[in-house]
Amino acid sequence: QVQLVESGGGLVQTGGSLRLSCAVSGVLFGVNTWAWYRQAPGKERELVAKIGPSGSTDYADSVKGRFTISRDNRQKIVYLQMNILKPEDTAVYYCNRIPSLGTTWGQGTQVTVSS
C-alpha cells in the first residue's frame, strides 16, 4: 500500500523558514522523480519543485532562490526547505511522484505565512 506522509508545516511570519518532510512507502523511491505541490484556497494545485533520481532539480519561478528540494534515498524521504517565506506561499503542501500516483495523495501539511 502506497503511503505519502507530509509533515513540518506550521505558522510563520514573513521572512521565516520551514522544512517540510514527505515520508514515502509502498513504492519504489530511488528510481523515481519526486515533487512538492501546493494548493492555496480557491486555487488549483501547482507544482512547486521536483527532484530526479540523480538529484537534478527544478523549481517554479515563484520559489526559485528561496526553496530547496532534496531527497534521502535510504530513508525514502523528500524534503522541502523553504526560506524567505511570503504570505503568498500560504497553502497546503503535498508530495507525489512524477508521474503522480493516480488518486493517491497524502493528507498534506498546512503552511501559513503571516504578514
Phi, psi and omega in degrees: 000127181283134176226137175235118184237107180268147178205169175105355179288176179168191179255124179225161176275160175307133182093351181280183183227153172215154174237117179266149176232147176226112178269127185248137175213157176083007180209149177303135185253306191297333184269357186252157171272135180238153186216157169252138177237166172214153178223116177270158180305129178077005181238162177282157176295136181233150177283130182257314183200153176219156180220129182275176182300329181272358181098001176294143186233159175211148186225152170294148182303327185292343183241356181303134179086349180243325182252148176225124177262142178212171183216150174239101185292332181288319181266355179060053179232139173249133181247155171223107175273122184242118179242165179048052184294145181238157178305327180288355173276353180299124183181172167268130183255135181232155170243157176194168176280159167243116359292159187294164179273044178063235182272002181276113175225155175281186180280346181080169176224129185280129173243124179234124181247118181269146181269000000 
